[in-house]
Each structure stands twice: as structure tokens, then as C-alpha cells.
């Protein structure tokens, strides 16, 4: 089993930056891909960014050039650096992980709230 705990959310103004962290514990060596998703009120959960164990990453078009995902395998921690935040980035951000390079995510954190005021 793997446990994921997010931190770093908060209330910021438009244009500000924020860094989210996701600490993984348990059978972390089995994690191939880790990613960030978000869910705004009244909307479905959507993909934000993901990174493989060897550093290959991809992003949603809505965050490209503003967000950067990073992974420290030695510390079992996933990060999401969010710059130039917009009100539409307001959501609960979830950390996810999967043991395969494809398919559904196997593990989820409890989420951390990010609120961007205009």
C-alpha cells in the first residue's frame, strides 16, 4: 500500500505563486507515475500534470508554461510549482500515483485547497 499526503495549499492573489508537495510513504518504489489533478466546485476532477519515475513529464494545456511538476525519489516527494496563478486555478488539488505507466491511478491523497482571488 501507498499513502499520499498533500500540503502547501492556501489563499493567494492572482499572479502569485504557490508550491504544493505530496509526501509518499509505504511501497513507494513501486510507483511508476505520480501526478496532480484538481477539482473545482461543480466540475469533474481534471488532469493537471504527471511525471514518471525517470523524470518524463506532461501537462494540461491550461497550465503549460505556468506550472512545473517535479519529483524527488530520494525523499519520496512530489511537487507542483504553480506560478502566475489565475482565479480559474481555484480547486482542490489531489496527488495521485500508479504502479504502471498507463491506466487508472491506484492511490490518491486527501487533497489540498488552492484558492486564487482576483
C-alpha positions as CSV (number, residue, x, y, z in Angstrom):
1,X,0.0,0.0,0.0
2,X,1.0,3.6,-0.5
3,X,-0.1,6.7,1.4
4,X,-0.1,10.1,-0.1
5,X,-0.4,13.4,1.9
6,X,-0.6,16.7,0.1
7,X,0.4,20.1,1.6
8,X,1.0,23.7,0.6
9,X,-2.4,24.9,-0.4
10,X,-3.8,28.2,0.6
11,X,-5.3,31.5,-0.4
12,X,-3.3,33.7,-2.8
13,X,-3.9,36.6,-5.2
14,X,-3.9,36.4,-8.9
15,X,-0.4,36.4,-10.3
16,X,1.1,34.9,-7.1
17,X,3.0,31.6,-6.8
18,X,2.4,28.5,-4.7
19,X,4.2,25.2,-4.3
20,X,2.3,22.1,-3.5
21,X,4.0,19.0,-2.0
22,X,2.9,15.4,-1.8
23,X,4.7,13.1,0.6
24,X,4.5,9.4,-0.3
25,X,5.0,6.5,2.2
26,X,4.7,2.8,2.0
27,X,5.7,0.8,-1.1
28,X,7.0,3.9,-2.9
29,X,9.5,2.0,-5.1
30,X,6.5,0.6,-7.0
31,X,5.3,4.0,-8.2
32,X,5.9,4.5,-11.9
33,X,3.9,7.7,-12.4
34,X,2.8,10.4,-10.0
35,X,0.6,13.2,-10.9
36,X,-1.5,16.2,-9.9
37,X,-5.2,16.5,-10.5
38,X,-7.7,19.2,-9.5
39,X,-11.4,19.5,-8.9
40,X,-13.2,22.9,-8.9
41,X,-16.7,23.2,-7.4
42,X,-19.3,21.7,-9.6
43,X,-16.8,20.3,-12.0
44,X,-15.2,16.9,-12.6
45,X,-11.7,16.1,-11.5
46,X,-9.2,17.0,-14.2
47,X,-5.6,16.2,-15.0
48,X,-3.0,18.9,-14.3
49,X,0.4,17.3,-14.7
50,X,2.2,14.0,-14.3
51,X,5.8,12.7,-14.1
52,X,7.3,9.3,-14.4
53,X,10.0,7.8,-12.1
54,X,12.7,8.8,-14.6
55,X,11.5,12.4,-15.0
56,X,9.4,12.4,-18.1
57,X,6.5,14.9,-17.6
58,X,3.4,16.1,-19.3
59,X,0.9,18.9,-18.6
60,X,-2.6,20.0,-19.3
61,X,-2.7,22.8,-21.8
62,X,-4.3,25.1,-19.3
63,X,-1.2,25.1,-17.1
64,X,1.7,24.7,-19.6
65,X,4.3,27.4,-19.1
66,X,2.9,28.3,-15.6
67,X,3.2,25.0,-13.6
68,X,6.1,22.8,-13.1
69,X,6.0,19.2,-11.7
70,X,9.0,17.7,-10.1
71,X,9.7,14.5,-8.2
72,X,12.4,13.7,-5.6
73,X,12.6,10.0,-5.5
74,X,15.1,10.0,-2.6
75,X,12.6,12.0,-0.5
76,X,9.5,10.2,-1.9
77,X,8.0,13.6,-2.5
78,X,6.2,15.1,-5.5
79,X,6.0,18.8,-6.1
80,X,3.9,21.2,-8.1
81,X,5.3,24.7,-8.6
82,X,2.5,27.0,-9.6
83,X,3.3,30.4,-11.0
84,X,1.1,33.2,-12.4
85,X,-1.9,31.8,-10.7
86,X,-5.3,32.7,-12.0
87,X,-8.7,32.6,-10.4
88,X,-9.7,29.7,-12.6
89,X,-6.9,27.7,-11.0
90,X,-9.0,27.6,-7.8
91,X,-9.7,24.0,-6.9
92,X,-8.9,21.1,-4.6
93,X,-5.6,19.7,-5.8
94,X,-5.1,16.0,-5.5
95,X,-1.9,13.9,-5.7
96,X,-2.2,10.6,-7.4
97,X,0.1,7.7,-8.1
98,X,0.1,4.5,-10.1
99,X,2.3,1.5,-10.4
100,X,2.0,1.2,-14.2
101,X,3.0,3.7,-17.0
102,X,-0.6,3.8,-18.2
103,X,-4.2,3.4,-16.9
104,X,-6.0,4.5,-13.8
105,X,-4.3,5.8,-10.8
106,X,-4.1,3.4,-7.9
107,X,-3.6,5.8,-5.0
108,X,-4.9,9.2,-4.0
109,X,-4.2,11.8,-1.4
110,X,-6.9,13.6,0.5
111,X,-6.5,16.9,-1.4
112,X,-5.4,20.4,-0.6
113,X,-7.4,23.6,-1.3
114,X,-6.0,26.3,-3.5
115,X,-7.9,29.5,-3.8
116,X,-6.9,32.3,-6.1
117,X,-8.6,35.7,-5.7
118,X,-8.9,38.2,-8.5
